Every structure is written in structure tokens, then in C-alpha cells.
Amino acid sequence: MSHFVKNCGPALQLPHNRLQNAIGYPMQGQLKPMQEEPVSLTLYAHPFSSYCQKVLVALYENATPFAYRQLGMDDPEAGAELARLWPLNKMPVLVDSDVPVVESSVIIEHLDLFHPGPARLVPADAKQALMVRMMDRVFDNYVMTPMQAIVFDHLRPADDRDPFGVARAREKLEDAYRWLDGALAGRQWACGDAFSLADCAAAPSLFYADWVHEIGQALGNLRAYRSRLLARPSFARAVEEARPFRELFPPGAPDRD
Ligand SMILES: N[C@@H](CCC(=O)N[C@@H](CS)C(=O)NCC(=O)O)C(=O)O
């Protein structure tokens, strides 16, 4: 979800010169472990954005304190700050001790590294971590991406609609659903018993993907997994916070979930 909420949002306290110098990650010595000083995290995000929800789930899993800089049409200054922080103009962006961290997966890895809580979202074991990263990529690339292609087609002018691209996106979703249904057999979460980065990615991607291209009744493992994600308190909270924005969903939100 993006264009329709992109420049929408509250008020950054950082002076401009610090923002302009901020790109460059990691900056040695700038990031302090949580034990040494109070957490100073600001998240630029919108509650209805799928990639923002991915990071919000990670923050809520560990009750990590952060300032929420909500982007919105009613706060152009927040959008301008985002553009200064990350000229590619994508949300979410996390600012940690004046250092912007971009890309949802990297933000979650950053939280796990610098602000760990009881729920470790990236396993300490390198081999297990690889599986988690692989599944994170699967959800972003093969569920989130085609889902967004379908959603954004609704934002195009009638003459610029792309039926071929939408049909292809639906095929991609079908392929991903089928593969995931097999991969999830016998698993509670994406990679087994522990909730991880991969589940943070899975939750919003499957949530919205099912809205635009319903997961078939035959794919019981995937449907049950999506239901478990919806029942997870961290994601349930993100879904509730986004509920007031459902009317913005370009294809129209279904009357469920
Ligand atoms: N790869 C990025 C994707 C972020 C992304 O696409 N965010 C959308 C909102 S869900 C956005 O900011 N779109 C604005 C735009 O495309 O202009 C990530 O993982 O953070």
C-alpha cells in the first residue's frame, strides 16, 4: 500500500542538518546498545502500509518503545522529512540515534541486533537464520510484490490499466500459495516453532494478498497459517490500528478480517 497514503502524517524534532547528514548505515560509534541509554527510535510509517506493518509487528513482538511519526496527507512536513531521510521515498524508515535505517527486513535485523527483546526474530544460529531470511524473501518477493501489482493497478488511470500484468501477478500468487502450502505443512510459523522475521513479512503480505486474490479452500495449511498470524497479538494490533483506513484500499476491502 503506498501512493494513496504516501504523503500523508506527526512532527520530527531532528534539526535539518542532522537529517541531511543522516544517510550512511551503519555509522560507527553512533548506535548505542539499549543498556547504555534510553531507546531513541522513531518510525516513519503509516498503519495501513503492508511494509510498515511488517516492522510494527517486530516492534510490538518485543514491546520496543519508539516514537511513531505517522505519515499522512494531513501532515506534508512528515512526508518532507521522509524524503530527506530516504530520497527513494519508501516507508517504513526507522531513525535510530539520528541514523536512518531503511528496508523493512534490515530494520527488523537492526532491531534484533541493537534493541533485542525476549522474542529473537533472527535466530542466533547462522544456519537457522539463513532459512528465516529465505522465507522473508519469499514473502516479500512472491507474495507482497504481486499483491501490490494488483492493488496499484486500481490506482492507474483507466487507459493505463495493465490487465496482462494483473493476470501475471495472479498467476504468481497462485504459484506462491501452492508452494507455501506445502512448505508450511507441520509448521506453526514460517520456519517452525519460533515466530521470526519471516512471520513479520508473512503477516501483512498474506493479509492483503488474500484480499485481492483469495487463498483457495484446498490450501488448508496456508489458510490456517494466515489465521494464526491474524490471531497473533502483535499483528492483531497492527490490523486494528489500520482498520480506520480500510476505505482507502484501492480495490475495496472485503467485509472480513
Ligand atoms: N523494499 C521496501 C519496500 C517498501 C515499500 O514498498 N513501501 C511502500 C509502502 S507499503 C511505499 O513506501 N511506497 C511508496 C512509493 O512507492 O512511492 C521495504 O522492504 O521496506
PDBQT file of the ligand as one rigid body, heavy atoms in Angstrom, charges set to zero:
ROOT
HETATM    1  N1  LIG A 301      11.575  -2.996  -0.029  1.00  0.00    +0.000 N 
HETATM    2  C1  LIG A 301      10.946  -1.980   0.782  1.00  0.00    +0.000 C 
HETATM    3  C2  LIG A 301       9.560  -1.731   0.233  1.00  0.00    +0.000 C 
HETATM    4  C3  LIG A 301       8.873  -0.569   0.927  1.00  0.00    +0.000 C 
HETATM    5  C4  LIG A 301       7.619  -0.135   0.182  1.00  0.00    +0.000 C 
HETATM    6  O1  LIG A 301       7.371  -0.509  -0.966  1.00  0.00    +0.000 OA
HETATM    7  N2  LIG A 301       6.851   0.684   0.850  1.00  0.00    +0.000 N 
HETATM    8  C5  LIG A 301       5.684   1.237   0.226  1.00  0.00    +0.000 C 
HETATM    9  C6  LIG A 301       4.548   1.230   1.229  1.00  0.00    +0.000 C 
HETATM   10  S1  LIG A 301       3.987  -0.414   1.588  1.00  0.00    +0.000 SA
HETATM   11  C7  LIG A 301       5.989   2.662  -0.161  1.00  0.00    +0.000 C 
HETATM   12  O2  LIG A 301       6.617   3.402   0.582  1.00  0.00    +0.000 OA
HETATM   13  N3  LIG A 301       5.597   3.086  -1.339  1.00  0.00    +0.000 N 
HETATM   14  C8  LIG A 301       5.758   4.456  -1.752  1.00  0.00    +0.000 C 
HETATM   15  C9  LIG A 301       6.094   4.565  -3.199  1.00  0.00    +0.000 C 
HETATM   16  O3  LIG A 301       6.252   3.537  -3.841  1.00  0.00    +0.000 OA
HETATM   17  O4  LIG A 301       6.190   5.673  -3.667  1.00  0.00    +0.000 OA
HETATM   18  C10 LIG A 301      10.920  -2.438   2.241  1.00  0.00    +0.000 C 
HETATM   19  O5  LIG A 301      11.017  -3.646   2.491  1.00  0.00    +0.000 OA
HETATM   20  O6  LIG A 301      10.842  -1.591   3.149  1.00  0.00    +0.000 OA
ENDROOT
TORSDOF 0
